[in-house]
Amino acid sequence: HKEYWGHNPVGALAILAILFTSLALISVAVFAQGRGIAGPWAADVARQTSDLLTVVHILLANLLMTIVIVHIGAVVAYKYVLKDNLITPMITGKRPASPDQPEPRFTSVAVAVVLLAVAAAITSYAFRYWGLA
């Protein structure tokens, strides 16, 4: 078993699957309706389209939960089967160096702050646009 500073290739694919499934889930949610709630644009599409996107939304939610559960299962398996604790480094941000790996290179704090500000602005706009705030 090879150690990585970040996710191994399969773990990276799982994270990408989580991100893209989440994006798809949100994209169809704005048109979906059911159980007394509706997405902000559900009334702007035909009822059949909204019903179809509601089904797609449910399928994507189930897919997302499946991916997350498998990913968590893999982390647990790494801890108990491979004796590689991935949980503590996720919390502390520190992992003992492996002799065959170079030190990781991190981006600057300025880039992180800019990305956080952009994400906060988009979220704030979305909440105000849809009247959630």
Backbone as CSV, one residue per row, in Angstrom:
resi,resn,N_x,N_y,N_z,CA_x,CA_y,CA_z,C_x,C_y,C_z
1,HIS,0.846,-1.181,0.000,0.000,0.000,0.000,0.880,1.228,0.000
2,LYS,0.610,2.123,-0.947,1.411,3.336,-1.090,0.714,4.486,-0.364
3,GLU,1.499,5.277,0.354,0.943,6.425,1.065,0.991,7.667,0.180
4,TYR,-0.021,8.496,0.312,-0.120,9.754,-0.427,-0.308,10.888,0.566
5,TRP,0.135,12.087,0.193,-0.088,13.253,1.052,-1.569,13.582,1.090
6,GLY,-2.202,13.489,-0.033,-3.634,13.771,-0.122,-4.382,12.491,-0.420
7,HIS,-5.406,12.589,-1.232,-6.172,11.407,-1.609,-5.376,10.555,-2.585
8,ASN,-5.555,9.255,-2.479,-4.984,8.380,-3.495,-5.840,8.538,-4.751
9,PRO,-5.451,7.959,-5.888,-6.214,8.172,-7.124,-7.699,7.793,-7.016
10,VAL,-8.017,6.702,-6.356,-9.420,6.305,-6.223,-10.157,7.268,-5.288
11,GLY,-9.504,7.685,-4.223,-10.104,8.659,-3.322,-10.343,9.994,-4.016
12,ALA,-9.414,10.391,-4.878,-9.586,11.632,-5.637,-10.783,11.520,-6.569
13,LEU,-10.950,10.359,-7.199,-12.127,10.153,-8.051,-13.413,10.205,-7.236
14,ALA,-13.368,9.668,-6.031,-14.546,9.720,-5.163,-14.892,11.158,-4.812
15,ILE,-13.898,11.969,-4.518,-14.140,13.375,-4.194,-14.703,14.101,-5.414
16,LEU,-14.140,13.850,-6.595,-14.692,14.461,-7.805,-16.134,14.007,-8.043
17,ALA,-16.407,12.736,-7.804,-17.781,12.235,-7.959,-18.720,12.923,-6.968
18,ILE,-18.260,13.127,-5.742,-19.075,13.826,-4.739,-19.344,15.257,-5.193
19,LEU,-18.322,15.950,-5.661,-18.493,17.339,-6.088,-19.424,17.451,-7.289
20,PHE,-19.205,16.627,-8.319,-20.039,16.712,-9.518,-21.464,16.236,-9.259
21,THR,-21.625,15.218,-8.429,-22.975,14.774,-8.078,-23.691,15.851,-7.278
22,SER,-22.992,16.517,-6.382,-23.580,17.618,-5.620,-24.002,18.757,-6.550
23,LEU,-23.161,19.080,-7.510,-23.485,20.136,-8.474,-24.720,19.757,-9.292
24,ALA,-24.786,18.515,-9.752,-25.955,18.053,-10.510,-27.201,18.058,-9.632
25,LEU,-27.054,17.632,-8.394,-28.173,17.597,-7.440,-28.752,18.996,-7.248
26,ILE,-27.902,19.968,-7.046,-28.341,21.351,-6.869,-28.959,21.890,-8.160
27,SER,-28.373,21.544,-9.293,-28.874,22.039,-10.580,-30.292,21.586,-10.870
28,VAL,-30.626,20.343,-10.526,-31.992,19.890,-10.767,-32.933,20.293,-9.642
29,ALA,-32.392,20.551,-8.453,-33.240,20.916,-7.311,-33.976,22.225,-7.541
30,VAL,-33.395,23.141,-8.286,-34.055,24.427,-8.500,-35.325,24.291,-9.330
31,PHE,-35.493,23.162,-10.036,-36.682,22.921,-10.845,-37.605,21.861,-10.245
32,ALA,-37.162,21.203,-9.177,-37.910,20.089,-8.586,-38.959,20.599,-7.605
33,GLN,-39.962,19.746,-7.338,-40.960,20.077,-6.328,-41.539,18.802,-5.753
34,GLY,-41.958,18.898,-4.521,-42.549,17.753,-3.854,-42.564,17.955,-2.356
35,ARG,-43.452,17.217,-1.685,-43.587,17.290,-0.229,-43.807,18.719,0.266
36,GLY,-44.554,19.488,-0.487,-44.898,20.826,-0.048,-43.836,21.884,-0.270
37,ILE,-42.713,21.511,-0.868,-41.684,22.510,-1.164,-41.342,22.435,-2.645
38,ALA,-40.852,23.537,-3.175,-40.504,23.576,-4.591,-39.249,24.410,-4.773
39,GLY,-38.482,24.037,-5.782,-37.314,24.825,-6.131,-37.760,26.189,-6.639
40,PRO,-36.867,27.167,-6.618,-37.247,28.529,-6.993,-37.709,28.679,-8.441
41,TRP,-37.323,27.758,-9.319,-37.716,27.856,-10.718,-38.648,26.725,-11.138
42,ALA,-39.211,26.000,-10.182,-40.104,24.888,-10.506,-41.335,25.360,-11.278
43,ALA,-41.833,26.527,-10.968,-43.024,27.050,-11.651,-42.707,27.533,-13.066
44,ASP,-41.429,27.668,-13.398,-41.036,28.166,-14.713,-40.917,27.070,-15.764
45,VAL,-41.098,25.824,-15.369,-41.034,24.708,-16.317,-42.355,23.935,-16.264
46,ALA,-42.605,23.130,-17.295,-43.820,22.322,-17.329,-43.851,21.362,-16.139
47,ARG,-45.035,21.016,-15.690,-45.180,20.119,-14.536,-44.486,18.781,-14.782
48,GLN,-44.600,18.246,-16.011,-43.951,16.967,-16.327,-42.430,17.082,-16.209
49,THR,-41.901,18.205,-16.648,-40.452,18.421,-16.537,-40.043,18.497,-15.072
50,SER,-40.825,19.234,-14.285,-40.531,19.345,-12.856,-40.617,17.990,-12.169
51,ASP,-41.629,17.197,-12.536,-41.765,15.859,-11.953,-40.578,14.974,-12.317
52,LEU,-40.141,15.043,-13.581,-38.984,14.259,-14.016,-37.731,14.695,-13.256
53,LEU,-37.543,16.000,-13.126,-36.357,16.485,-12.414,-36.425,16.170,-10.922
54,THR,-37.637,16.045,-10.389,-37.777,15.621,-8.997,-37.283,14.188,-8.834
55,VAL,-37.632,13.321,-9.782,-37.154,11.927,-9.748,-35.634,11.892,-9.891
56,VAL,-35.107,12.682,-10.822,-33.655,12.750,-11.008,-32.985,13.252,-9.729
57,HIS,-33.598,14.239,-9.079,-33.068,14.778,-7.822,-32.978,13.688,-6.755
58,ILE,-34.018,12.882,-6.648,-34.032,11.793,-5.659,-32.955,10.762,-5.995
59,LEU,-32.829,10.415,-7.267,-31.800,9.446,-7.678,-30.397,9.989,-7.394
60,LEU,-30.177,11.264,-7.691,-28.867,11.861,-7.425,-28.568,11.916,-5.929
61,ALA,-29.596,12.202,-5.120,-29.398,12.225,-3.664,-28.995,10.841,-3.164
62,ASN,-29.648,9.801,-3.685,-29.292,8.432,-3.286,-27.889,8.065,-3.762
63,LEU,-27.535,8.482,-4.973,-26.194,8.229,-5.492,-25.149,8.935,-4.636
64,LEU,-25.415,10.186,-4.287,-24.477,10.942,-3.451,-24.268,10.262,-2.105
65,MET,-25.352,9.851,-1.481,-25.223,9.178,-0.182,-24.436,7.874,-0.325
66,THR,-24.648,7.155,-1.409,-23.909,5.904,-1.640,-22.412,6.179,-1.778
67,ILE,-22.068,7.187,-2.570,-20.648,7.528,-2.757,-20.022,7.936,-1.426
68,VAL,-20.730,8.747,-0.657,-20.207,9.205,0.633,-20.011,8.024,1.585
69,ILE,-20.984,7.120,1.642,-20.877,5.960,2.534,-19.709,5.063,2.125
70,VAL,-19.538,4.829,0.828,-18.401,4.013,0.356,-17.084,4.711,0.688
71,HIS,-17.041,6.028,0.514,-15.817,6.788,0.807,-15.478,6.693,2.298
72,ILE,-16.469,6.860,3.155,-16.236,6.735,4.599,-15.828,5.307,4.944
73,GLY,-16.457,4.332,4.293,-16.078,2.930,4.506,-14.626,2.672,4.139
74,ALA,-14.171,3.309,3.072,-12.771,3.145,2.663,-11.833,3.744,3.701
75,VAL,-12.202,4.899,4.263,-11.376,5.520,5.304,-11.285,4.608,6.515
76,VAL,-12.416,4.010,6.896,-12.429,3.079,8.040,-11.587,1.842,7.718
77,ALA,-11.705,1.328,6.487,-10.905,0.166,6.089,-9.417,0.491,6.121
78,TYR,-9.060,1.679,5.668,-7.654,2.084,5.730,-7.165,2.072,7.170
79,LYS,-8.000,2.545,8.089,-7.577,2.622,9.493,-7.391,1.236,10.103
80,TYR,-8.350,0.337,9.886,-8.324,-0.948,10.591,-7.689,-2.077,9.798
81,VAL,-7.738,-2.041,8.486,-7.152,-3.121,7.687,-5.708,-2.788,7.311
82,LEU,-5.488,-1.586,6.789,-4.143,-1.205,6.347,-3.339,-0.487,7.431
83,LYS,-3.980,-0.231,8.579,-3.324,0.446,9.706,-2.784,1.819,9.303
84,ASP,-3.528,2.509,8.463,-3.155,3.849,8.010,-4.263,4.803,8.452
85,ASN,-3.995,5.550,9.517,-4.994,6.447,10.075,-5.107,7.698,9.211
86,LEU,-6.211,7.827,8.480,-6.449,9.001,7.643,-7.289,10.049,8.359
87,ILE,-7.925,9.672,9.451,-8.854,10.572,10.137,-8.106,11.675,10.883
88,THR,-7.107,11.320,11.652,-6.356,12.328,12.409,-5.718,13.376,11.490
89,PRO,-5.070,12.986,10.393,-4.527,14.013,9.492,-5.602,14.917,8.883
90,MET,-6.808,14.382,8.678,-7.887,15.231,8.158,-8.261,16.304,9.167
91,ILE,-8.215,15.965,10.431,-8.603,16.910,11.485,-7.470,17.880,11.782
92,THR,-6.252,17.364,11.912,-5.116,18.209,12.312,-4.425,18.883,11.133
93,GLY,-4.565,18.304,9.949,-3.854,18.836,8.791,-2.399,18.429,8.760
94,LYS,-2.008,17.500,9.639,-0.611,17.058,9.716,-0.551,15.550,9.547
95,ARG,0.431,15.120,8.767,0.643,13.691,8.542,2.142,13.432,8.554
96,PRO,2.563,12.383,9.220,4.001,12.078,9.219,4.500,11.846,7.793
97,ALA,5.684,12.346,7.529,6.256,12.230,6.191,6.656,10.796,5.898
98,SER,6.382,10.387,4.690,6.836,9.093,4.207,8.203,9.318,3.563
99,PRO,9.162,8.408,3.770,10.524,8.651,3.267,10.608,8.796,1.745
100,ASP,9.668,8.194,1.009,9.751,8.230,-0.458,8.939,9.373,-1.078
101,GLN,8.462,10.299,-0.261,7.646,11.391,-0.794,8.272,12.745,-0.511
102,PRO,8.205,13.653,-1.493,8.673,15.021,-1.222,7.629,15.752,-0.385
103,GLU,8.055,16.818,0.270,7.122,17.628,1.059,6.063,18.215,0.134
104,PRO,4.824,18.287,0.595,3.784,18.879,-0.255,3.976,20.390,-0.375
105,ARG,3.505,20.924,-1.502,3.576,22.359,-1.733,2.164,22.918,-1.613
106,PHE,1.966,23.888,-0.758,0.654,24.470,-0.539,0.552,25.808,-1.242
107,THR,-0.675,26.189,-1.552,-0.899,27.498,-2.154,-0.827,28.572,-1.074
108,SER,-0.811,29.797,-1.498,-0.691,30.891,-0.534,-2.013,31.126,0.199
109,VAL,-1.921,31.758,1.345,-3.107,32.112,2.120,-3.952,33.108,1.325
110,ALA,-3.309,33.985,0.558,-4.036,34.976,-0.232,-4.984,34.305,-1.225
111,VAL,-4.538,33.257,-1.889,-5.402,32.529,-2.833,-6.576,31.905,-2.089
112,ALA,-6.316,31.336,-0.933,-7.385,30.727,-0.138,-8.410,31.773,0.286
113,VAL,-7.945,32.944,0.691,-8.853,34.017,1.123,-9.707,34.499,-0.051
114,VAL,-9.106,34.658,-1.220,-9.859,35.087,-2.405,-10.920,34.051,-2.764
115,LEU,-10.559,32.780,-2.763,-11.532,31.726,-3.083,-12.655,31.677,-2.056
116,LEU,-12.328,31.860,-0.788,-13.351,31.898,0.255,-14.290,33.080,0.042
117,ALA,-13.750,34.245,-0.308,-14.575,35.429,-0.548,-15.505,35.225,-1.739
118,VAL,-14.998,34.615,-2.812,-15.834,34.339,-3.984,-16.959,33.369,-3.620
119,ALA,-16.630,32.313,-2.890,-17.650,31.343,-2.481,-18.697,31.995,-1.579
120,ALA,-18.259,32.852,-0.666,-19.194,33.546,0.230,-20.093,34.495,-0.551
121,ALA,-19.542,35.191,-1.529,-20.335,36.115,-2.339,-21.385,35.368,-3.150
122,ILE,-21.012,34.257,-3.758,-21.966,33.461,-4.536,-23.070,32.931,-3.628
123,THR,-22.706,32.421,-2.480,-23.699,31.891,-1.541,-24.629,32.990,-1.052
124,SER,-24.069,34.136,-0.716,-24.881,35.260,-0.251,-25.858,35.713,-1.331
125,TYR,-25.378,35.815,-2.565,-26.245,36.214,-3.677,-27.374,35.204,-3.865
126,ALA,-27.042,33.912,-3.835,-28.052,32.873,-4.026,-29.117,32.939,-2.927
127,PHE,-28.702,33.127,-1.702,-29.660,33.197,-0.606,-30.565,34.418,-0.749
128,ARG,-30.007,35.570,-1.135,-30.829,36.766,-1.304,-31.730,36.641,-2.527
129,TYR,-31.214,36.059,-3.614,-31.980,35.918,-4.856,-33.199,35.041,-4.643
130,TRP,-33.031,33.970,-3.898,-34.130,33.036,-3.683,-34.912,33.331,-2.407
131,GLY,-34.602,34.442,-1.757,-35.350,34.849,-0.578,-35.181,33.941,0.619
132,LEU,-34.028,33.341,0.757,-33.788,32.424,1.877,-33.173,33.145,3.072
133,ALA,-32.717,34.366,2.854,-32.078,35.091,3.962,-32.935,36.254,4.409
